[in-house]
């Protein structure tokens, strides 16, 4: 799992769903991981569902803050 320094920051505060999830999906096309701030009450559930659908890791890391990242396969996990 990449650390927070490797993550792209996304500010989706003030946006109603589905916009935070759409922003996250677009950012994940090019980033290994994102940190997204979204204050819509259903954003966490939407981002968790998006992550599950795409096979990404998802974590709530504080109030209105979430981390999404691409899963590392076994071979990638052992490369140095």
N, C-alpha and C positions, 0 to 999 in steps of 0.2 A: 504494500500500500504506500502510495506516495505521501510525503508529508505536506503540510499546509503550504510550504514555500513553493511547491510544484503546482499548486492549484490556481485556476483562473477565478478571479472574484467577479461575481454577478450581483448587482443590486436590483432586486425586483420589489423593493418596498413600495407600497402604495398601489401595486398592480393586483388586480383581481384574477383569480384562476379562470381560464387556463394559462394566462400569460407567463407566470413564473415557470411553469412546466415547459412551455414552448421555448422560453429563453434558455432553460437548462438543456433541453434536447439539442438546440442549435449549437450551444457552446460545447457540448460533449462530442460533436462531430470532429472537432479538431483538438480538444484538450484531453489529457489523461484523467484529469480530475477538476472539479469545480467546487467552490464555496459559494453558496447562494444565500442571500438574505431576502426573505419573503415574509411579509406580515399578514397576508391573507390567512384567516383561520383554517382553511382547508389546504393550504399550500403543502404542508408536511405530508398529508395523505396522498395528495396528487404526485408529489415528487417521489414518494416511496413506491407508488404504483408504476410510475414511469421507469424507475430503476429496476423494479422486478420484471417489467415487460422486456427490458433490454439486457437483463443480466448484469446490471451494474451494482456495485456496492453502494449502500445508502446509510447515512448516519445523521441523526439530529445532534448538533454539537453545541447547542445553546438555544436560548429563546430566539425564534425566528431565523436560525442559522442552520444550514444543512450542507452536507458534503456528499457529492456523488463522485464515483470513480469507476473506471473500467477495472474489471477483475483481472488479476494477474494469473496467467496459466502456470501450471507446474514447471514447464521448461523455462519460462521467463523469470519465475521466482528464484531459480537457482543460478541464473547468470550473474556474473560479477563484472 
